[in-house]
Amino acid sequence: MTLITRVKNIVLRPDSEWPDIATERGGAASLMRYVATLALIPTICRFAGDSIIGVSVSVGTFRVPLLTGLIGMAIGYIFEFVAVYAVALIINALAPSFRSQHNFRNALKLSVYSFTPAWLAGIFFLIPGLHFLAILGLYGFYLLWTGMTPLMGTPRDRTLLYAFTALIAAIAITIILSIVQGAISAIPRPY
């Protein structure tokens, strides 16, 4: 299946796509190629928006210095993989608490494909005034929720709480990684 077909299907028809994903035998390498491609969207767009386009402020246009932006982009890209893997570990670790199956491969699939809307919404980082539209990435919660039963064998009455718990963990991981990224790359933000 092509990348574009998978993205289209997981975003537009997750209920029919999750069972297909559950039966796929591909390993972590194919999932990481998916991450490697889609994670470029927010990292490149944030770099271009911050360092090339810039943000209009009262005294002109503020741009993150090019080298600082490149360092931030590289770190952010690496952290996309860290976040996906960490969320998969948490999904798998929480499985028994929600009467679900311990299955790291399926937890990784669930994590990877649930991040798809966030990566696609990363296009809005290109234009600083549209950053708020990145909230559309929260559609990933719906994907996470609908994928719990086909991938983790979660009983229907447990899926919402399981997905919500995983979402809170994902938000916490993202915040921590953002703080670490900011400390390492020292990217100043005027907003």
N, C-alpha and C positions, 0 to 999 in steps of 0.2 A: 504494500500500500504506500502511496506517495505521501510525503509530508503534508502537502496541501489538502489532500483528501482526508487524512487523519484529523487535521486541524478543523476543517469544515465539519466533519462528522461529529467530533467530540463537542464542538461548540453548538451546533444546530440540532443534532440528534443524539444526545448522550445516552438516552434510554436504550437505543438500539446499538450504540457503539460499545458501551461497557461490556456486554456479553462477548462481543468479538475480541475485545482487548483481553478479557479474562482467559480466553482459550489460546491466545498467541503464545508461542514457545520462545520468542526472542528473548535474549538475555539483557543484562544491564547495558551492554555496549550499544545496542540499538536505541535504548531509552536515552542514553547520554548523548547520542548523536541528535536526537530530537531536542534535548535541552540545549546542546551546543548551538543549534541553529536558531531556535526561538529566543533564547536568552540574549542573543545579539540585539534584538529589537530595543528593549529598554536601555541596555548599556550604551549602545551607539547613539540612540536618540537623546539620552540624558547628556552625553558628552557633547553632541552637536548643539543641543539647546543651551547648555551652560557655557561652553567654551567658544563656540563659533557664532551662534546667533546672539546670545546674551539676554540679559534682563534689563528692560528700561527702568531706570530710577530717576529721581528728580534732577540729578546732575549729569545725566547721560546714560550710557549703556554699560552695565557691569558684566564682565565676562570672567569666568574662571580661567586662570592662566593655563595655557595649552598643556604644559607638562603635568601640572597638577590634575587637570582634567583627564589626561591619558592614564595617569596612575590610578585615579579614581575609577576610570572605566575598566581597567584591567582587574582591579580588586573586586569591583562590583560583579564582573563577569564570573570570576572564580566563586564568589559568594553565592551566586545563583545555584551552582552545583551543590555547594555546602547546604544551602537552605532546603533544596529538594531532598537531599539525602537525609538530613536531620528530621524533616517532617515524616519521611518514610519510616525512619527508626521509631519515631513517636507513635505513628499509626500502628505499626506492628507491635510495639510494647503495650499499647492500650487494648489490643484486640481481646484478650481474655476478659477484661473488665466489661466488655460489651457483647459477650458471648459470640465472639468472632474468631476466625481462624488465624493462627500465627502463620503468616506467609509473607516473608520479606519481599519476595519478587513481586507479588501482587500489591503490597503496600507501596513499593517503589513505583509501580505503574500508576497507582491511584494518585500518589504525590505528583509525579511528573505531569500527567495529563490534567490534573486539577490546577496546575500553575499556568496552563495555556492562556486563559483570558487575561491574566496579569501581564504576561509577556506581550500579548497582542495590544493591550491597552498602553503598553510602554511607548507606543508611537506618539502619545500625547506629551511625552517629555520633550519632544522636539520643539514645541512652542511653549515657552514658559507660562503664558496666560491660559493654557489649556491643561496644565498639570492636574487640576482638580478632576478631569475626566478619567484619570487613571483609576478612579474608584470603580469604574466599570469592571476592573479586574476581580472585584468581589463576586462576580458570576462564578468564579472558581469554587466558591462555597457550595453552590448548587451542584456543580460537577462532582465535588467531593461527596456530597450527600447522596446523589444518585448512584455513585460508584461503590458505595459501602457494601451493599448486598451482593452484587455480582462478583466483586473482587475479594472481599474479606468474609463473605458468608454471614454478614451481620443480619440478625432478625430485623424485620421492618420497624418494629417498635423501638429499636435501639439506634437506628441510623441517624436520626436528627441530633441526639445528644452526643453520639460518637463523632459526627462530623463537626459539631460545634466545638467540642473539646479539641479536636485536631486543628480547627481554625484558630482557636486561641493560642495553641502552641505555635502554629505557623506565624501568627502575628508577633508573638514574643521573640521567636527566632529572627524574624525580619528586622525587628527593632534593634535587637542586640547586634546583628551583623551590620546594620546601618551605622550604629554608634562606633563600632570597631572600624568600619570603612572610613568614616569621617575622621577618626583619630589618626589612622594611618596616612590617609591622603591629605588631610587638613584642608578640605575643600570648604571655603567660606561660602555661605549662602546669604544673599540679601533679603530673602523672603522667609 
